[in-house]
Amino acid sequence: MPVTAAPLRQQVASNLRTAIIDGRFQPDERLKEGELCAWTGVSRTAVREALRQLEAEGIVDNIPNQGPVVARVSPDEARQHYEVRAMLEGLTARTAAEKISETELKELLRLKRELDRAFKSSSIAKVLECKNQLDEFLMSVSANNVVRGFVSVIRARLSYLRPIVLSQPERLKENAVEVHAIIDAIIARKPQAAWNAAVNHVNMGTEATLKVLEQLESGCGASGRPGRRSRASRKASARTAAPRRGAEQSGRARDCVRTVSPAVVPARYPRSALRPFSRTTCPQIWACSA
């Protein structure tokens, strides 16, 4: 069966979703079309379609008179997301314990050693990197693309909270114990134990996350700074704000990627984080004339 490339909109949406999961964009941060075009190398039309897809997934908010921003979740939204995530990650762990091969077991043992080193270093960045690798590996072993898609959306919505939660007292040590329980159950090929360990890990994460969110909602975050306004409050304020002055440039040149200079891309947008869109792979983007 021939392999077909994903539509451009899906590729751009996937790249942006990954960037949000990796923490390159923070909650309430505005997603500027010009920067995104130069970063991804695609037209404004493709970027807008991708942003609409992420808005439908709840990862992006479209604020009146401001434009698209990275969404922030409420405690109730987070609780609902974690309830679903517990079932999905439990299913992934159970399926991995049932299907894992001898070659994959060796890779899992390697990942376990990497995780051990990361937890001993107490580096939250290294722990998150290793955990992301473990998550991707287990998704690959379970080979359920439907689950992978749902989990990707949930992680993108909650990703900004992960380093905050892991920085809480004792949470890093608890996390290490919980993750080891999942890995050990899969190595022992015990599907029900793997399910129980994965669900328990998500449930423990839920409790820690809700505590952080309650602090943020009360107006003082873990750092002691005032909390952000709710999504509804920001949207209401934006509707009453004065409209922007001027109008965007119209015409085909506006939607052509060549009108956006790479110089406008901030340093936090590394090209390595993206699947490139070149003149060869996406000729329709380059066909427009300025």
C-alpha positions in Angstrom: 0.0 0.0 0.0 1.6 3.3 -1.1 2.5 5.8 1.7 1.0 9.2 1.2 2.2 12.4 2.9 -0.1 14.0 5.5 -1.9 17.2 4.3 0.2 20.3 4.9 -2.3 21.6 7.5 -1.8 18.4 9.6 2.0 18.6 9.3 2.1 22.2 10.5 -0.4 21.4 13.3 1.7 18.5 14.4 4.8 20.6 14.5 3.1 23.4 16.5 1.6 20.8 18.9 5.0 19.3 19.5 6.5 22.7 20.1 3.8 23.4 22.7 4.4 20.1 24.4 8.2 20.8 24.5 7.4 24.1 26.2 8.6 26.4 23.4 5.3 28.3 23.8 3.9 29.3 27.2 0.2 29.7 28.2 -1.3 33.0 27.0 1.6 33.5 24.6 0.5 35.0 21.3 1.1 32.9 18.2 2.2 35.4 15.6 1.5 34.3 12.0 4.6 36.0 10.6 6.9 34.2 12.9 5.2 30.9 12.4 5.3 31.2 8.7 9.1 31.9 8.7 9.7 29.2 11.3 7.8 26.4 9.5 8.4 27.7 5.9 4.8 27.5 4.9 2.2 30.1 3.8 -0.1 32.1 6.0 -3.0 30.0 4.8 -1.5 26.8 6.0 -0.6 28.3 9.3 -4.1 29.6 9.8 -5.6 26.2 9.0 -3.3 24.6 11.5 -4.2 27.1 14.2 -7.9 26.5 13.6 -7.2 22.7 14.0 -5.4 23.3 17.3 -8.2 25.6 18.4 -10.7 22.8 17.8 -8.5 20.6 19.9 -8.5 23.1 22.8 -4.8 23.7 22.6 -5.1 27.2 21.2 -7.5 30.1 22.1 -8.5 32.7 19.6 -8.9 36.0 21.6 -10.8 38.8 20.0 -8.6 41.8 19.0 -5.5 39.8 20.0 -5.5 36.6 17.9 -4.5 33.0 18.7 -2.7 32.3 22.0 -1.7 29.1 23.8 -4.6 27.9 25.9 -4.5 27.7 29.7 -6.5 25.1 31.5 -8.7 25.4 34.6 -8.7 22.9 37.5 -11.9 21.3 36.3 -10.6 21.0 32.7 -7.4 19.5 34.0 -9.3 16.9 36.1 -11.4 15.8 33.1 -8.3 15.5 30.9 -6.5 13.4 33.5 -9.5 11.1 33.9 -9.3 10.3 30.2 -5.5 10.2 30.2 -5.4 7.6 33.0 -7.5 5.2 30.9 -5.5 5.8 27.7 -2.1 5.4 29.4 -3.3 2.4 31.3 -4.4 0.8 28.0 -1.0 1.7 26.4 1.0 0.1 29.3 -1.2 -3.0 29.3 -0.9 -3.5 25.6 2.8 -3.0 25.7 3.2 -5.7 28.4 1.2 -8.0 26.1 3.0 -7.3 22.8 6.6 -6.3 23.7 9.3 -8.3 21.9 12.7 -9.3 23.1 14.4 -6.6 21.0 12.0 -4.0 22.5 12.7 -5.3 26.0 16.4 -4.5 25.5 15.4 -0.9 24.4 13.1 -0.6 27.4 15.9 -1.6 29.7 18.2 1.1 28.1 15.5 3.7 28.6 15.2 2.6 32.2 18.9 3.2 32.8 18.6 6.7 31.1 15.7 7.5 33.4 17.6 6.4 36.5 20.4 8.8 35.6 18.0 11.6 34.9 16.2 11.2 38.3 19.5 11.0 40.1 20.6 14.2 38.5 17.5 15.9 39.8 17.3 17.8 36.5 13.6 18.3 35.7 14.5 19.0 32.0 16.4 15.7 31.7 13.6 13.8 33.5 11.0 15.3 31.1 13.1 14.4 28.1 13.5 10.8 29.2 9.9 10.5 30.1 8.9 11.8 26.7 11.1 9.2 25.1 9.6 6.4 27.2 6.1 7.6 26.4 6.9 7.5 22.6 8.5 4.1 22.9 5.4 2.6 24.7 3.1 4.2 22.2 5.2 2.6 19.4 5.1 -0.9 21.1 1.3 -0.7 21.7 0.8 0.4 18.1 -2.5 2.1 18.6 -2.6 5.3 16.6 -6.0 6.3 17.9 -4.7 6.3 21.5 -1.5 8.1 20.3 -3.6 10.9 18.8 -5.8 11.5 21.9 -2.8 11.4 24.3 -0.9 13.9 22.1 -3.7 16.4 22.4 -4.1 16.0 26.2 -0.3 16.3 26.7 -0.2 19.5 24.7 -2.9 21.0 26.8 -1.2 20.1 30.1 2.4 20.3 29.1 3.2 23.7 30.7 2.3 22.3 34.1 4.7 19.4 34.0 7.9 21.2 35.1 5.9 23.1 37.7 4.5 20.0 39.2 7.8 18.1 39.2 9.4 21.0 41.0 7.1 20.5 44.0 8.6 18.9 47.1 9.0 15.1 46.9 7.1 14.9 43.6 10.3 14.0 41.7 11.0 11.1 44.0 7.4 9.9 43.8 7.5 10.1 40.1 10.6 7.9 39.9 8.9 5.2 42.0 5.7 5.3 39.9 7.5 5.1 36.5 9.7 2.3 37.7 6.5 0.3 38.7 5.2 0.7 35.1 8.5 -0.4 33.5 8.9 -3.3 35.8 5.4 -4.6 35.1 6.0 -4.4 31.4 9.4 -6.2 31.7 7.7 -8.9 33.7 4.9 -9.1 31.0 2.2 -8.5 33.6 -0.6 -6.6 31.7 -2.9 -6.0 34.7 0.0 -4.8 36.9 1.1 -2.5 34.1 -2.4 -1.1 33.8 -2.6 -0.5 37.5 0.8 1.2 37.7 0.1 3.5 34.8 -3.3 4.5 36.1 -1.9 5.1 39.6 0.9 7.3 38.0 -1.6 9.5 36.3 -3.8 9.7 39.4 -0.9 10.8 41.5 0.0 13.4 38.9 -3.6 14.6 38.9 -3.5 15.4 42.6 -0.2 17.3 42.3 -1.4 19.2 39.3 -4.7 20.3 40.8 -2.8 21.6 43.9 -0.7 23.8 41.5 -3.7 24.9 39.5 -5.6 25.9 42.7 -2.6 28.1 43.7 -2.6 29.7 40.3 -6.4 30.2 40.3 -6.3 31.8 43.7 -4.1 34.5 42.3 -0.7 33.4 43.5 1.4 30.8 41.7 4.1 28.5 43.0 6.6 31.3 42.4 4.6 33.8 44.5 3.7 35.9 41.5 0.1 36.9 40.8 -1.9 34.4 38.8 -3.3 34.9 35.3 -6.9 35.8 34.5 -9.2 33.1 33.3 -9.8 32.4 29.6 -13.3 33.8 29.8 -12.1 36.9 31.5 -9.5 37.6 28.9 -11.9 37.1 26.1 -14.4 39.4 27.7 -11.8 42.1 28.1 -10.6 41.7 24.6 -14.1 42.2 23.2 -14.4 45.6 24.9 -10.9 46.7 23.9 -10.4 49.2 21.0 -10.0 47.5 17.6 -6.6 47.4 16.1 -5.6 50.3 13.9 -4.9 49.8 10.2 -5.6 46.7 8.1 -3.5 43.8 7.1 -2.0 43.9 3.6 -4.2 42.1 1.1 -3.4 40.2 -2.0 -1.6 37.1 -3.0 1.7 38.3 -1.8 0.5 38.4 1.8 -0.1 34.6 1.7 3.2 33.8 0.1 5.9 32.4 2.4 8.6 34.4 0.6 7.2 37.6 1.9 8.3 36.6 5.4 12.0 37.0 6.1 13.7 34.3 8.3 15.2 37.2 10.2 11.9 37.7 12.0 12.1 34.3 13.6 13.2 34.6 17.3 16.1 32.4 18.5 13.6 30.2 20.5 12.4 28.7 17.2 15.1 26.2 16.3 14.7 24.8 12.8 15.7 21.3 14.1 12.3 21.1 15.9 10.5 21.0 12.6 10.0 18.9 9.5 11.1 21.2 6.8 8.8 22.3 4.0 10.9 22.9 0.9 10.4 24.1 -2.6 10.6 20.4 -3.6 8.2 18.9 -1.1 5.6 21.7 -1.1 5.7 23.3 -4.6 2.2 24.7 -4.1 3.5 27.1 -1.4 6.2 28.5 -3.7 4.0 28.8 -6.7 2.5 32.2 -5.7 4.2 35.3 -7.0 4.8 38.5 -5.0 
